[in-house]
């Protein structure tokens, strides 16, 4: 348990992974949406998601031709910590900007028809 907790906090030390996690607290997202919001190259975002998935913090699910990522609900104690961090970080410039882009859908999506797919968090 201590090893898993240490790995969790190591994951948060990377800015890209941290930003991805903060967005996944809002809703399930496809890589192309994350790329649009974060304005980062797709390989960098995919690598961050891979690390998060390796620890089991993030789950992936194929919906039509896109892979969607979500926080693993079985990692409840980590999600609780993340929510507390997010409540604090929503006032930080970069995290607040990312969240605003997501909520207002003011970002470019690299995928062409992503809006047609319903995902958890869109309700």
Protein Blocks (a to p, Z undefined) as FASTA:
>chain_A
ZZmmmmmmmmmmpmklmmmmmmmmmpccdfklmmmmnopafklmmmmmmmmmmnopaccd
dehjbccddddfklmmmmmmmmmmmmmmmmpmklmmmmmmmmnopacdfbfklmmpcceh
jZZ
